[in-house]
Amino acid sequence: GGAVVVYPDGIGSDLGSCWRIDGMANLGECAFDETIDDTGFIDALISLMQSRHPVDRERIYAVGFSNGAMP
């Protein structure tokens, strides 16, 4: 129906996958290497999808749960 849906996954930790939030190297059970750039990863993923599909950057939406839902 005219939508591109992507399900990226965060870096794994002992308790499952987590996302590194900018400026936060440790978040509860999620501890990360400071060099991980999940924000850059998502931007690159959007660019990749845009190169393969007609993606309108003004109509990109993101949802998540728990750590994946943080701003």
Jmol script that loads the backbone (N, CA, C; Angstrom):
load data "model"
ATOM      1  N   GLY A   1       0.785  -1.202   0.000  1.00  0.00           N
ATOM      2  CA  GLY A   1       0.000   0.000   0.000  1.00  0.00           C
ATOM      3  C   GLY A   1       0.828   1.266   0.000  1.00  0.00           C
ATOM      4  N   GLY A   2       1.956   1.293  -0.686  1.00  0.00           N
ATOM      5  CA  GLY A   2       2.720   2.532  -0.784  1.00  0.00           C
ATOM      6  C   GLY A   2       3.593   2.839   0.411  1.00  0.00           C
ATOM      7  N   ALA A   3       3.860   1.865   1.235  1.00  0.00           N
ATOM      8  CA  ALA A   3       4.707   2.081   2.415  1.00  0.00           C
ATOM      9  C   ALA A   3       5.923   1.165   2.368  1.00  0.00           C
ATOM     10  N   VAL A   4       7.032   1.670   2.895  1.00  0.00           N
ATOM     11  CA  VAL A   4       8.238   0.864   3.087  1.00  0.00           C
ATOM     12  C   VAL A   4       8.373   0.674   4.594  1.00  0.00           C
ATOM     13  N   VAL A   5       8.432  -0.563   5.049  1.00  0.00           N
ATOM     14  CA  VAL A   5       8.535  -0.862   6.476  1.00  0.00           C
ATOM     15  C   VAL A   5       9.870  -1.557   6.716  1.00  0.00           C
ATOM     16  N   VAL A   6      10.618  -1.060   7.685  1.00  0.00           N
ATOM     17  CA  VAL A   6      11.939  -1.597   7.998  1.00  0.00           C
ATOM     18  C   VAL A   6      11.978  -1.906   9.495  1.00  0.00           C
ATOM     19  N   TYR A   7      12.569  -3.036   9.851  1.00  0.00           N
ATOM     20  CA  TYR A   7      12.659  -3.469  11.253  1.00  0.00           C
ATOM     21  C   TYR A   7      14.124  -3.628  11.668  1.00  0.00           C
ATOM     22  N   PRO A   8      14.849  -2.528  11.873  1.00  0.00           N
ATOM     23  CA  PRO A   8      16.245  -2.670  12.310  1.00  0.00           C
ATOM     24  C   PRO A   8      16.311  -3.135  13.758  1.00  0.00           C
ATOM     25  N   ASP A   9      17.432  -3.717  14.117  1.00  0.00           N
ATOM     26  CA  ASP A   9      17.626  -4.209  15.470  1.00  0.00           C
ATOM     27  C   ASP A   9      18.876  -3.564  16.053  1.00  0.00           C
ATOM     28  N   GLY A  10      18.852  -3.265  17.333  1.00  0.00           N
ATOM     29  CA  GLY A  10      19.996  -2.661  17.996  1.00  0.00           C
ATOM     30  C   GLY A  10      21.101  -3.672  18.263  1.00  0.00           C
ATOM     31  N   ILE A  11      22.218  -3.169  18.750  1.00  0.00           N
ATOM     32  CA  ILE A  11      23.357  -4.012  19.111  1.00  0.00           C
ATOM     33  C   ILE A  11      22.950  -4.919  20.268  1.00  0.00           C
ATOM     34  N   GLY A  12      23.378  -6.144  20.234  1.00  0.00           N
ATOM     35  CA  GLY A  12      23.033  -7.089  21.288  1.00  0.00           C
ATOM     36  C   GLY A  12      23.795  -6.836  22.578  1.00  0.00           C
ATOM     37  N   SER A  13      23.143  -7.125  23.674  1.00  0.00           N
ATOM     38  CA  SER A  13      23.786  -7.121  24.989  1.00  0.00           C
ATOM     39  C   SER A  13      23.443  -8.454  25.644  1.00  0.00           C
ATOM     40  N   ASP A  14      23.890  -8.666  26.856  1.00  0.00           N
ATOM     41  CA  ASP A  14      23.584  -9.918  27.544  1.00  0.00           C
ATOM     42  C   ASP A  14      22.078 -10.127  27.723  1.00  0.00           C
ATOM     43  N   LEU A  15      21.321  -9.026  27.760  1.00  0.00           N
ATOM     44  CA  LEU A  15      19.887  -9.114  28.009  1.00  0.00           C
ATOM     45  C   LEU A  15      19.048  -8.923  26.753  1.00  0.00           C
ATOM     46  N   GLY A  16      19.652  -8.880  25.588  1.00  0.00           N
ATOM     47  CA  GLY A  16      18.913  -8.674  24.342  1.00  0.00           C
ATOM     48  C   GLY A  16      19.461  -7.487  23.580  1.00  0.00           C
ATOM     49  N   SER A  17      18.712  -7.026  22.596  1.00  0.00           N
ATOM     50  CA  SER A  17      19.204  -5.907  21.791  1.00  0.00           C
ATOM     51  C   SER A  17      18.874  -4.571  22.447  1.00  0.00           C
ATOM     52  N   CYS A  18      19.743  -3.597  22.241  1.00  0.00           N
ATOM     53  CA  CYS A  18      19.586  -2.258  22.799  1.00  0.00           C
ATOM     54  C   CYS A  18      20.037  -1.231  21.768  1.00  0.00           C
ATOM     55  N   TRP A  19      19.589  -0.007  21.942  1.00  0.00           N
ATOM     56  CA  TRP A  19      20.020   1.103  21.097  1.00  0.00           C
ATOM     57  C   TRP A  19      20.833   2.064  21.937  1.00  0.00           C
ATOM     58  N   ARG A  20      21.922   2.568  21.376  1.00  0.00           N
ATOM     59  CA  ARG A  20      22.739   3.558  22.083  1.00  0.00           C
ATOM     60  C   ARG A  20      22.129   4.925  21.823  1.00  0.00           C
ATOM     61  N   ILE A  21      21.701   5.573  22.878  1.00  0.00           N
ATOM     62  CA  ILE A  21      21.106   6.898  22.796  1.00  0.00           C
ATOM     63  C   ILE A  21      22.240   7.921  22.854  1.00  0.00           C
ATOM     64  N   ASP A  22      22.215   8.934  21.965  1.00  0.00           N
ATOM     65  CA  ASP A  22      23.269   9.947  21.940  1.00  0.00           C
ATOM     66  C   ASP A  22      23.538  10.489  23.337  1.00  0.00           C
ATOM     67  N   GLY A  23      24.799  10.501  23.724  1.00  0.00           N
ATOM     68  CA  GLY A  23      25.216  11.037  25.000  1.00  0.00           C
ATOM     69  C   GLY A  23      25.048  10.085  26.174  1.00  0.00           C
ATOM     70  N   MET A  24      24.545   8.880  25.925  1.00  0.00           N
ATOM     71  CA  MET A  24      24.335   7.933  27.014  1.00  0.00           C
ATOM     72  C   MET A  24      25.046   6.626  26.689  1.00  0.00           C
ATOM     73  N   ALA A  25      26.189   6.410  27.307  1.00  0.00           N
ATOM     74  CA  ALA A  25      26.950   5.185  27.055  1.00  0.00           C
ATOM     75  C   ALA A  25      26.384   4.020  27.849  1.00  0.00           C
ATOM     76  N   ASN A  26      25.747   4.305  28.962  1.00  0.00           N
ATOM     77  CA  ASN A  26      25.148   3.259  29.798  1.00  0.00           C
ATOM     78  C   ASN A  26      23.705   3.621  30.083  1.00  0.00           C
ATOM     79  N   LEU A  27      22.845   2.669  29.887  1.00  0.00           N
ATOM     80  CA  LEU A  27      21.426   2.902  30.119  1.00  0.00           C
ATOM     81  C   LEU A  27      20.855   1.626  30.726  1.00  0.00           C
ATOM     82  N   GLY A  28      20.778   1.581  32.033  1.00  0.00           N
ATOM     83  CA  GLY A  28      20.290   0.374  32.697  1.00  0.00           C
ATOM     84  C   GLY A  28      21.161  -0.813  32.341  1.00  0.00           C
ATOM     85  N   GLU A  29      20.553  -1.817  31.716  1.00  0.00           N
ATOM     86  CA  GLU A  29      21.280  -3.029  31.353  1.00  0.00           C
ATOM     87  C   GLU A  29      22.088  -2.874  30.070  1.00  0.00           C
ATOM     88  N   CYS A  30      21.955  -1.738  29.383  1.00  0.00           N
ATOM     89  CA  CYS A  30      22.635  -1.536  28.100  1.00  0.00           C
ATOM     90  C   CYS A  30      23.894  -0.700  28.291  1.00  0.00           C
ATOM     91  N   ALA A  31      25.044  -1.290  28.112  1.00  0.00           N
ATOM     92  CA  ALA A  31      26.315  -0.579  28.197  1.00  0.00           C
ATOM     93  C   ALA A  31      26.992  -0.688  26.835  1.00  0.00           C
ATOM     94  N   PHE A  32      27.498   0.438  26.327  1.00  0.00           N
ATOM     95  CA  PHE A  32      28.006   0.463  24.962  1.00  0.00           C
ATOM     96  C   PHE A  32      29.372   1.096  24.840  1.00  0.00           C
ATOM     97  N   ASP A  33      30.045   0.719  23.801  1.00  0.00           N
ATOM     98  CA  ASP A  33      31.255   1.380  23.349  1.00  0.00           C
ATOM     99  C   ASP A  33      30.852   2.767  22.860  1.00  0.00           C
ATOM    100  N   GLU A  34      31.551   3.790  23.287  1.00  0.00           N
ATOM    101  CA  GLU A  34      31.238   5.171  22.910  1.00  0.00           C
ATOM    102  C   GLU A  34      31.293   5.408  21.404  1.00  0.00           C
ATOM    103  N   THR A  35      31.943   4.518  20.648  1.00  0.00           N
ATOM    104  CA  THR A  35      32.072   4.731  19.207  1.00  0.00           C
ATOM    105  C   THR A  35      30.846   4.262  18.414  1.00  0.00           C
ATOM    106  N   ILE A  36      29.924   3.558  19.067  1.00  0.00           N
ATOM    107  CA  ILE A  36      28.716   3.105  18.380  1.00  0.00           C
ATOM    108  C   ILE A  36      27.843   4.313  18.078  1.00  0.00           C
ATOM    109  N   ASP A  37      27.401   4.413  16.835  1.00  0.00           N
ATOM    110  CA  ASP A  37      26.586   5.553  16.397  1.00  0.00           C
ATOM    111  C   ASP A  37      25.272   5.043  15.809  1.00  0.00           C
ATOM    112  N   ASP A  38      24.320   4.734  16.668  1.00  0.00           N
ATOM    113  CA  ASP A  38      23.041   4.231  16.184  1.00  0.00           C
ATOM    114  C   ASP A  38      22.253   5.298  15.432  1.00  0.00           C
ATOM    115  N   THR A  39      22.412   6.561  15.802  1.00  0.00           N
ATOM    116  CA  THR A  39      21.744   7.636  15.066  1.00  0.00           C
ATOM    117  C   THR A  39      22.261   7.678  13.634  1.00  0.00           C
ATOM    118  N   GLY A  40      23.568   7.573  13.461  1.00  0.00           N
ATOM    119  CA  GLY A  40      24.165   7.523  12.120  1.00  0.00           C
ATOM    120  C   GLY A  40      23.730   6.280  11.364  1.00  0.00           C
ATOM    121  N   PHE A  41      23.586   5.152  12.082  1.00  0.00           N
ATOM    122  CA  PHE A  41      23.129   3.908  11.463  1.00  0.00           C
ATOM    123  C   PHE A  41      21.727   4.077  10.887  1.00  0.00           C
ATOM    124  N   ILE A  42      20.820   4.675  11.661  1.00  0.00           N
ATOM    125  CA  ILE A  42      19.450   4.873  11.184  1.00  0.00           C
ATOM    126  C   ILE A  42      19.432   5.832  10.001  1.00  0.00           C
ATOM    127  N   ASP A  43      20.224   6.884  10.047  1.00  0.00           N
ATOM    128  CA  ASP A  43      20.301   7.819   8.916  1.00  0.00           C
ATOM    129  C   ASP A  43      20.796   7.104   7.656  1.00  0.00           C
ATOM    130  N   ALA A  44      21.815   6.263   7.813  1.00  0.00           N
ATOM    131  CA  ALA A  44      22.334   5.502   6.668  1.00  0.00           C
ATOM    132  C   ALA A  44      21.293   4.498   6.167  1.00  0.00           C
ATOM    133  N   LEU A  45      20.538   3.896   7.073  1.00  0.00           N
ATOM    134  CA  LEU A  45      19.492   2.957   6.684  1.00  0.00           C
ATOM    135  C   LEU A  45      18.400   3.668   5.883  1.00  0.00           C
ATOM    136  N   ILE A  46      18.016   4.854   6.316  1.00  0.00           N
ATOM    137  CA  ILE A  46      17.022   5.639   5.573  1.00  0.00           C
ATOM    138  C   ILE A  46      17.562   5.975   4.189  1.00  0.00           C
ATOM    139  N   SER A  47      18.824   6.383   4.102  1.00  0.00           N
ATOM    140  CA  SER A  47      19.429   6.692   2.803  1.00  0.00           C
ATOM    141  C   SER A  47      19.449   5.462   1.896  1.00  0.00           C
ATOM    142  N   LEU A  48      19.759   4.306   2.459  1.00  0.00           N
ATOM    143  CA  LEU A  48      19.763   3.067   1.681  1.00  0.00           C
ATOM    144  C   LEU A  48      18.368   2.757   1.150  1.00  0.00           C
ATOM    145  N   MET A  49      17.367   2.869   2.012  1.00  0.00           N
ATOM    146  CA  MET A  49      15.994   2.604   1.581  1.00  0.00           C
ATOM    147  C   MET A  49      15.560   3.609   0.511  1.00  0.00           C
ATOM    148  N   GLN A  50      16.007   4.862   0.670  1.00  0.00           N
ATOM    149  CA  GLN A  50      15.679   5.899  -0.301  1.00  0.00           C
ATOM    150  C   GLN A  50      16.321   5.601  -1.658  1.00  0.00           C
ATOM    151  N   SER A  51      17.484   4.963  -1.667  1.00  0.00           N
ATOM    152  CA  SER A  51      18.143   4.616  -2.933  1.00  0.00           C
ATOM    153  C   SER A  51      17.448   3.450  -3.629  1.00  0.00           C
ATOM    154  N   ARG A  52      16.666   2.669  -2.878  1.00  0.00           N
ATOM    155  CA  ARG A  52      15.988   1.490  -3.431  1.00  0.00           C
ATOM    156  C   ARG A  52      14.495   1.686  -3.651  1.00  0.00           C
ATOM    157  N   HIS A  53      13.917   2.650  -2.944  1.00  0.00           N
ATOM    158  CA  HIS A  53      12.470   2.848  -2.986  1.00  0.00           C
ATOM    159  C   HIS A  53      12.168   4.342  -3.044  1.00  0.00           C
ATOM    160  N   PRO A  54      10.990   4.723  -3.542  1.00  0.00           N
ATOM    161  CA  PRO A  54      10.616   6.143  -3.550  1.00  0.00           C
ATOM    162  C   PRO A  54      10.188   6.601  -2.152  1.00  0.00           C
ATOM    163  N   VAL A  55      11.143   7.022  -1.341  1.00  0.00           N
ATOM    164  CA  VAL A  55      10.896   7.417   0.048  1.00  0.00           C
ATOM    165  C   VAL A  55      10.814   8.940   0.139  1.00  0.00           C
ATOM    166  N   ASP A  56       9.754   9.436   0.737  1.00  0.00           N
ATOM    167  CA  ASP A  56       9.584  10.870   0.995  1.00  0.00           C
ATOM    168  C   ASP A  56      10.125  11.144   2.395  1.00  0.00           C
ATOM    169  N   ARG A  57      11.272  11.835   2.503  1.00  0.00           N
ATOM    170  CA  ARG A  57      11.897  12.099   3.808  1.00  0.00           C
ATOM    171  C   ARG A  57      11.004  12.908   4.741  1.00  0.00           C
ATOM    172  N   GLU A  58       9.986  13.566   4.226  1.00  0.00           N
ATOM    173  CA  GLU A  58       9.051  14.326   5.061  1.00  0.00           C
ATOM    174  C   GLU A  58       7.981  13.426   5.686  1.00  0.00           C
ATOM    175  N   ARG A  59       7.965  12.160   5.292  1.00  0.00           N
ATOM    176  CA  ARG A  59       6.940  11.243   5.794  1.00  0.00           C
ATOM    177  C   ARG A  59       7.562   9.973   6.359  1.00  0.00           C
ATOM    178  N   ILE A  60       8.625  10.128   7.129  1.00  0.00           N
ATOM    179  CA  ILE A  60       9.286   8.996   7.784  1.00  0.00           C
ATOM    180  C   ILE A  60       8.878   9.009   9.256  1.00  0.00           C
ATOM    181  N   TYR A  61       8.454   7.866   9.751  1.00  0.00           N
ATOM    182  CA  TYR A  61       7.991   7.733  11.120  1.00  0.00           C
ATOM    183  C   TYR A  61       8.739   6.588  11.803  1.00  0.00           C
ATOM    184  N   ALA A  62       8.948   6.736  13.090  1.00  0.00           N
ATOM    185  CA  ALA A  62       9.641   5.692  13.839  1.00  0.00           C
ATOM    186  C   ALA A  62       8.854   5.374  15.110  1.00  0.00           C
ATOM    187  N   VAL A  63       8.795   4.124  15.442  1.00  0.00           N
ATOM    188  CA  VAL A  63       8.176   3.683  16.694  1.00  0.00           C
ATOM    189  C   VAL A  63       9.111   2.689  17.349  1.00  0.00           C
ATOM    190  N   GLY A  64       8.971   2.515  18.609  1.00  0.00           N
ATOM    191  CA  GLY A  64       9.808   1.569  19.317  1.00  0.00           C
ATOM    192  C   GLY A  64       9.198   1.193  20.643  1.00  0.00           C
ATOM    193  N   PHE A  65       9.873   0.312  21.339  1.00  0.00           N
ATOM    194  CA  PHE A  65       9.425  -0.160  22.635  1.00  0.00           C
ATOM    195  C   PHE A  65      10.608  -0.081  23.593  1.00  0.00           C
ATOM    196  N   SER A  66      10.381   0.389  24.787  1.00  0.00           N
ATOM    197  CA  SER A  66      11.400   0.451  25.826  1.00  0.00           C
ATOM    198  C   SER A  66      12.580   1.295  25.352  1.00  0.00           C
ATOM    199  N   ASN A  67      13.798   0.757  25.351  1.00  0.00           N
ATOM    200  CA  ASN A  67      14.987   1.508  24.915  1.00  0.00           C
ATOM    201  C   ASN A  67      14.871   1.949  23.467  1.00  0.00           C
ATOM    202  N   GLY A  68      14.190   1.209  22.638  1.00  0.00           N
ATOM    203  CA  GLY A  68      14.016   1.560  21.233  1.00  0.00           C
ATOM    204  C   GLY A  68      13.031   2.677  20.994  1.00  0.00           C
ATOM    205  N   ALA A  69      12.378   3.150  22.046  1.00  0.00           N
ATOM    206  CA  ALA A  69      11.392   4.229  21.919  1.00  0.00           C
ATOM    207  C   ALA A  69      11.900   5.562  22.459  1.00  0.00           C
ATOM    208  N   MET A  70      13.148   5.614  22.893  1.00  0.00           N
ATOM    209  CA  MET A  70      13.675   6.855  23.451  1.00  0.00           C
ATOM    210  C   MET A  70      14.012   7.847  22.355  1.00  0.00           C
ATOM    211  N   PRO A  71      13.917   9.139  22.643  1.00  0.00           N
ATOM    212  CA  PRO A  71      14.231  10.157  21.624  1.00  0.00           C
ATOM    213  C   PRO A  71      15.700  10.222  21.304  1.00  0.00           C
TER     214      PRO A  71
END
end "model"
wireframe off; spacefill off
backbone 0.3
color backbone group
